[in-house]
Amino acid sequence: LKPAQPTAGAHFGRSVSVSGLIVAVGSQDEDGSGAGVAPAVDEQREDSGAAYVFVIGPPWGPNLYLKAHVPDADDSFGVSVAFSGDTLVVGALKERSIALGVNGNAADNTGPALGAAYVYR
């Protein structure tokens, strides 16, 4: 498995999780600046991180490209990925939002490296 646009230093494969016929792969140092599910691919946000979701079996290819809601440089989104049934959780070790609880204001990235977890179904 490889991302659609592999780049040096992205650490694709640093984390991997499998659920049935679905594979999630983290790429903690991917540099895209897009947000959310299936954004445009670019190299504008250094080490923001990404996660890729593949369905096993032909045809192979990334079925989903995932980014943080508000990607920021050095967030390390994708440092960890884990499935439980049809739920995927993606860790962002250095995410700096000062949001509290669930669905807080992720746009305020003024905190230290507090970390975050993103849940996808």
Secondary structure, 3 states (H helix, E strand, C coil): CCCCCCCCCCCEEEEEEEECCEEEEEECCCCCCCCCECCCCCCCCCCCEEEEEEECCCCCCEEEEECCCCCCCCCCEEEEEEEECCEEEEEECCCCCCCCCCCCCCCCCCCCCCCEEEEEC
